[in-house]
Amino acid sequence: MSIAERPVRQSVNLPARVARRVKSLAQTSKTSTSRVIADLIETGLDAREQEKKRFFEFADRLSRSRDPEEQKRLKEELARMTFGE
């Protein structure tokens, strides 16, 4: 295992309700809570990258669009992505 792939121990404090959910997931999947937390973090990071990619795709479409209705729809979608509902 290369140095870049070696696990790094981190300490996190979880709210009690989150810790209970993590423990439940670990028991259901018969794995450790550390593995569940690592998987959840990795999934979250991947989702964030996908959302960023989607944002830039919408921005590119907006910059190329000449249709006012499509521009309005794309602006609204970008605003939702940025500021939420």
Helices and strands as residue ranges (DSSP letters): G 3-5, H 16-29, H 33-64, H 68-83
